[in-house]
């Protein structure tokens, strides 16, 4: 259960800040989430929504701050990843992480399903950072990356805002519900991560078999 005192202490702290500073904190958290996932950007949005009950903030600036900053943050990470490109995986730790065969398989996956993978990943912890980053590594186009990021980010932050505003008079219950939802999202993330780990191990094993077979043929 969420500690009610912690919630109201956070609200009291935000109430003492100038309105523009609170909007800036919401934007900063939403942007930094793309670099450091533990940043509680969703919490800031919900707290901002609750503050609309007190007349401190307005819904549209909250949504705009969170949405625009989140998209910009994601696209900055994408841009850095795209600049590094596949050469990052051509040697050293990058090659140990992904063999050329594995990297080509991932590139084919993004080329075929990248838009939907990016869209759905934005609703999942950790994966919302990893999936768009690899779209940069694989060279997926900026429009094909930004569109699903922008749409999913808007929907997610709008949903947080609506829930926060609708239940502003019962703050603790909002956060308990949010924790439950996030718990299920973490479960989905873990299942996907296990599936990816299984794919990595089996494809790596196939690579080793292929290399041995090639060596035997050449002999």
HELIX and SHEET records of a PDB file:
HELIX    1   1 UNK A    4  UNK A   15  1                                  12    
HELIX    2   2 UNK A   19  UNK A   32  1                                  14    
HELIX    3   3 UNK A   41  UNK A   51  1                                  11    
HELIX    4   4 UNK A   52  UNK A   54  5                                   3    
HELIX    5   5 UNK A   59  UNK A   84  1                                  26    
HELIX    6   6 UNK A   85  UNK A   89  5                                   5    
HELIX    7   7 UNK A   92  UNK A   97  1                                   6    
HELIX    8   8 UNK A  100  UNK A  121  1                                  22    
HELIX    9   9 UNK A  127  UNK A  137  1                                  11    
HELIX   10  10 UNK A  142  UNK A  166  1                                  25    
HELIX   11  11 UNK A  171  UNK A  218  1                                  48    
END                                                                             
